[in-house]
């Protein structure tokens, strides 16, 4: 086990933790907004009215939150790759 292995592992674990922290908040808020939007769609379908499909503030917020969660997930994936690569360097 060399210093390079330990550095890759440490950096990988740090990126996994950072990515998880960055993705956790936006993802939970995105899920709450998505659930609320689905409830509104069911209610409007029950009422029989046509639903307006133009972008709303909530749909824009959902897109922003989804992108933030994706970025956090990407950071965590890079961390997993670094941990995995740490096993191959000697």
C-alpha positions as CSV (number, residue, x, y, z in Angstrom):
1,X,0.0,0.0,0.0
2,X,1.6,3.2,-1.1
3,X,0.9,6.8,-0.5
4,X,-0.8,7.1,-3.9
5,X,-3.4,4.5,-2.9
6,X,-4.1,6.2,0.4
7,X,-4.4,9.6,-1.4
8,X,-6.9,8.2,-4.0
9,X,-8.9,6.5,-1.2
10,X,-9.0,9.6,1.0
11,X,-9.9,11.9,-1.9
12,X,-12.5,9.4,-3.1
13,X,-14.2,9.1,0.3
14,X,-14.1,12.9,0.7
15,X,-15.8,13.3,-2.7
16,X,-18.4,10.7,-1.9
17,X,-19.3,12.5,1.3
18,X,-19.4,15.9,-0.4
19,X,-21.5,14.6,-3.3
20,X,-23.9,13.0,-0.9
21,X,-24.3,16.2,1.1
22,X,-24.8,18.3,-2.0
23,X,-27.4,16.0,-3.5
24,X,-29.4,15.1,-0.4
25,X,-31.2,18.5,0.1
26,X,-32.1,19.3,-3.4
27,X,-33.2,15.7,-4.1
28,X,-35.6,15.6,-1.1
29,X,-37.1,19.0,-2.1
30,X,-37.4,17.9,-5.7
31,X,-39.3,14.8,-4.6
32,X,-41.7,16.9,-2.5
33,X,-42.4,19.3,-5.4
34,X,-42.9,16.3,-7.8
35,X,-45.3,14.7,-5.4
36,X,-47.2,18.0,-5.0
37,X,-47.4,18.4,-8.8
38,X,-48.7,14.9,-9.2
39,X,-51.4,15.6,-6.6
40,X,-52.5,18.7,-8.5
41,X,-52.6,16.8,-11.8
42,X,-54.8,14.1,-10.2
43,X,-57.1,16.8,-8.7
44,X,-57.5,18.6,-12.0
45,X,-58.1,15.3,-13.8
46,X,-60.8,14.5,-11.2
47,X,-62.4,17.9,-11.8
48,X,-62.4,17.3,-15.5
49,X,-60.6,20.5,-16.4
50,X,-57.8,20.8,-18.9
51,X,-54.4,21.3,-17.3
52,X,-52.3,24.2,-18.4
53,X,-49.0,22.7,-19.6
54,X,-47.0,26.0,-19.7
55,X,-44.0,26.2,-17.3
56,X,-44.7,27.2,-13.8
57,X,-42.4,28.5,-11.0
58,X,-42.6,25.1,-9.4
59,X,-41.6,23.3,-12.6
60,X,-38.6,25.6,-13.1
61,X,-37.6,25.0,-9.4
62,X,-38.0,21.2,-9.9
63,X,-35.6,21.4,-12.9
64,X,-33.0,23.5,-11.0
65,X,-33.2,21.1,-8.0
66,X,-32.9,18.0,-10.2
67,X,-29.8,19.5,-11.8
68,X,-28.3,20.3,-8.4
69,X,-28.9,16.7,-7.3
70,X,-27.4,15.4,-10.5
71,X,-24.3,17.4,-9.9
72,X,-24.0,16.1,-6.4
73,X,-24.5,12.5,-7.7
74,X,-21.8,13.1,-10.3
75,X,-19.3,14.2,-7.6
76,X,-20.1,11.1,-5.6
77,X,-19.6,8.9,-8.7
78,X,-16.2,10.5,-9.3
79,X,-15.4,9.7,-5.7
80,X,-16.4,6.0,-6.2
81,X,-14.1,5.9,-9.3
82,X,-11.2,7.3,-7.3
83,X,-11.7,4.7,-4.5
84,X,-11.8,2.0,-7.2
85,X,-8.7,3.3,-8.9
86,X,-6.9,3.4,-5.6
87,X,-6.8,-0.4,-5.6
88,X,-5.0,-0.6,-9.0
89,X,-2.1,1.8,-8.4
90,X,1.0,0.4,-6.7
